[in-house]
Amino acid sequence: MSTRSEDHGRESTPLFTRMRSPLGPLVLVGAAGAHGLDLRGIYFEGAPHAGGVVPADAREDDEAFGEVISQLCAYFDGTRTTFDVRLAPRGTAFQREVWRALAAIPYGETKTYAEIARAIGRPSAVRAVGAANGKNPLSIVVPCHRVIGRDGTLTGYAGGIDNKRRLLELERGASLASRRASVG
């Protein structure tokens, strides 16, 4: 799926930008690394999880996020099913393990929290998997929206249940951009 950068030991220049999306404004956070941008987060602007995600010393740099924005736009248009960007999420070892399992959920498919727990070899850690899923800093690119309740219900999503539903519908075949244009 993506090239991952797990080297969090060295400091790099924190960067951010904002982009408009069919789901509303997104805040993208990253760092300038030796090999380009390391993406650290994609957040729904105004969502409770988005408060304070831009470091105080971050520099706004639209150009640095050009490739990420291009890939997100193609995803929203329904022409991209995977992402190829350097990811550098910050979290515990357990959280990163869960996020890797989320990244392995194929486009258009869903998994339950229990299935993710089994996939990481911790079948009794369903609640912990749910908590780690809720802390996923890379909305959309690391597809936590593809995780559903045991009974098939749509459960919590940092971007809101309506956006989770819209992302899953997109992955079932209709682009968000064309759907929004036909509605509005």
TORRO-576366 format. One line per field, with one value per residue (C-alpha): x, y, z; chain; residue in one letter. Coordinates in nm, 2 decimals. Layout:
// TORRO-576366
px [X	...]
py [Y	...]
pz [Z	...]
kette [A	...]
rest [a	...]
***
This chain:
// TORRO-576366
px [0.00	0.24	0.60	0.61	0.86	0.90	1.20	1.06	1.39	1.52	1.34	1.23	1.03	0.66	0.43	0.06	-0.20	-0.57	-0.77	-1.13	-1.29	-1.64	-1.66	-1.56	-1.23	-0.94	-0.62	-0.31	-0.01	0.34	0.71	0.98	1.21	1.53	1.32	1.03	0.71	0.63	0.25	0.16	-0.21	-0.53	-0.80	-1.16	-1.13	-1.36	-1.39	-1.31	-1.00	-0.86	-0.80	-0.44	-0.31	-0.10	0.22	0.28	0.60	0.45	0.49	0.20	0.32	0.06	0.33	0.48	0.14	0.08	0.11	-0.11	-0.38	-0.36	-0.41	-0.69	-0.87	-0.84	-0.98	-1.28	-1.33	-1.34	-1.03	-0.78	-0.82	-0.48	-0.24	0.13	0.26	0.52	0.33	0.47	0.19	0.28	0.14	0.23	0.36	0.01	-0.16	0.08	0.02	-0.36	-0.31	-0.10	-0.39	-0.64	-0.42	-0.45	-0.83	-0.89	-1.08	-1.45	-1.44	-1.51	-1.38	-1.51	-1.31	-1.29	-1.15	-0.88	-0.80	-0.76	-0.55	-0.29	-0.29	-0.47	-0.83	-0.93	-0.81	-1.13	-1.19	-0.82	-0.84	-1.14	-0.95	-0.65	-0.88	-1.03	-0.68	-0.59	-0.44	-0.45	-0.82	-0.90	-0.55	-0.54	-0.90	-1.05	-1.38	-1.38	-1.42	-1.77	-1.95	-2.00	-2.36	-2.27	-2.36	-2.16	-1.98	-1.79	-1.58	-1.38	-1.52	-1.88	-2.10	-2.24	-1.89	-1.81	-2.12	-2.03	-1.67	-1.81	-2.06	-1.78	-1.59	-1.90	-1.88	-1.99	-1.76	-1.83	-1.77	-2.03	-2.28	-2.24	-2.28	-2.60	-2.75	-2.65]
py [0.00	0.27	0.32	0.36	0.57	0.45	0.66	0.90	0.95	1.24	1.57	1.73	2.04	2.01	2.11	2.14	2.24	2.24	2.10	2.10	1.76	1.64	1.55	1.90	2.06	1.83	1.92	1.74	1.73	1.60	1.66	1.73	1.44	1.34	1.16	1.41	1.44	1.20	1.22	1.21	1.29	1.36	1.51	1.64	2.00	2.09	1.73	1.68	1.48	1.76	2.01	2.08	1.85	2.13	2.18	2.53	2.55	2.40	2.58	2.59	2.44	2.35	2.24	1.98	1.80	1.81	1.44	1.35	1.60	1.46	1.10	1.20	1.39	1.08	0.86	1.09	1.09	0.71	0.66	0.56	0.26	0.27	0.53	0.55	0.81	0.79	0.74	0.84	0.81	0.86	0.61	0.32	-0.01	-0.16	0.13	0.11	-0.27	-0.21	0.07	-0.17	-0.42	-0.14	-0.05	-0.42	-0.40	-0.41	-0.12	-0.18	-0.44	-0.41	-0.59	-0.61	-0.51	-0.88	-0.96	-0.70	-0.83	-1.18	-1.05	-0.90	-1.22	-1.08	-1.21	-1.09	-0.73	-0.62	-0.32	-0.22	-0.25	-0.02	0.23	0.22	0.24	0.56	0.71	0.65	0.98	0.90	0.91	0.78	0.67	0.42	0.32	0.30	0.38	0.01	-0.12	-0.19	-0.34	-0.71	-0.69	-0.48	-0.15	0.16	0.25	0.56	0.76	1.07	1.23	1.14	0.85	1.03	1.06	0.70	0.59	0.82	0.67	0.32	0.41	0.56	0.24	0.05	0.23	0.60	0.89	1.15	1.43	1.32	1.23	1.57	1.74	1.55	1.63	2.00]
pz [0.00	0.11	0.20	0.58	0.77	1.12	1.20	1.46	1.63	1.42	1.42	1.10	1.00	1.08	0.80	0.74	0.49	0.45	0.15	0.05	0.00	-0.08	0.29	0.41	0.49	0.58	0.77	0.66	0.89	0.81	0.83	0.58	0.59	0.41	0.14	0.11	0.30	0.59	0.63	1.00	0.99	0.80	1.01	0.95	1.03	1.32	1.45	1.82	1.72	1.51	1.79	1.84	1.56	1.40	1.59	1.71	1.51	1.19	0.87	0.61	0.29	0.02	-0.22	0.01	0.02	-0.35	-0.41	-0.11	-0.22	-0.58	-0.45	-0.22	-0.50	-0.72	-0.44	-0.40	-0.78	-0.76	-0.97	-0.70	-0.46	-0.28	-0.16	-0.22	0.02	0.30	0.63	0.97	1.22	1.59	1.83	2.06	1.91	1.96	1.79	1.49	1.47	1.45	1.19	0.98	0.99	0.89	0.60	0.48	0.45	0.08	-0.09	-0.08	0.20	0.57	0.87	1.23	1.53	1.63	1.28	1.33	1.68	1.53	1.24	1.48	1.69	1.99	1.96	2.31	2.25	2.07	2.29	2.27	1.89	1.89	2.10	1.86	1.56	1.71	1.75	1.39	1.27	0.90	0.82	0.47	0.38	0.67	0.62	0.97	0.81	0.68	1.04	1.14	1.44	1.48	1.37	1.06	1.20	1.14	1.46	1.56	1.32	1.39	1.07	1.17	1.08	0.77	0.63	0.72	0.53	0.23	0.22	0.22	-0.05	-0.26	-0.24	-0.36	-0.68	-0.70	-0.68	-0.41	-0.65	-0.90	-0.63	-0.47	-0.81	-0.89	-0.55	-0.54]
kette [A	A	A	A	A	A	A	A	A	A	A	A	A	A	A	A	A	A	A	A	A	A	A	A	A	A	A	A	A	A	A	A	A	A	A	A	A	A	A	A	A	A	A	A	A	A	A	A	A	A	A	A	A	A	A	A	A	A	A	A	A	A	A	A	A	A	A	A	A	A	A	A	A	A	A	A	A	A	A	A	A	A	A	A	A	A	A	A	A	A	A	A	A	A	A	A	A	A	A	A	A	A	A	A	A	A	A	A	A	A	A	A	A	A	A	A	A	A	A	A	A	A	A	A	A	A	A	A	A	A	A	A	A	A	A	A	A	A	A	A	A	A	A	A	A	A	A	A	A	A	A	A	A	A	A	A	A	A	A	A	A	A	A	A	A	A	A	A	A	A	A	A	A	A	A	A	A	A	A	A	A	A	A	A]
rest [m	s	t	r	s	e	d	h	g	r	e	s	t	p	l	f	t	r	m	r	s	p	l	g	p	l	v	l	v	g	a	a	g	a	h	g	l	d	l	r	g	i	y	f	e	g	a	p	h	a	g	g	v	v	p	a	d	a	r	e	d	d	e	a	f	g	e	v	i	s	q	l	c	a	y	f	d	g	t	r	t	t	f	d	v	r	l	a	p	r	g	t	a	f	q	r	e	v	w	r	a	l	a	a	i	p	y	g	e	t	k	t	y	a	e	i	a	r	a	i	g	r	p	s	a	v	r	a	v	g	a	a	n	g	k	n	p	l	s	i	v	v	p	c	h	r	v	i	g	r	d	g	t	l	t	g	y	a	g	g	i	d	n	k	r	r	l	l	e	l	e	r	g	a	s	l	a	s	r	r	a	s	v	g]
***
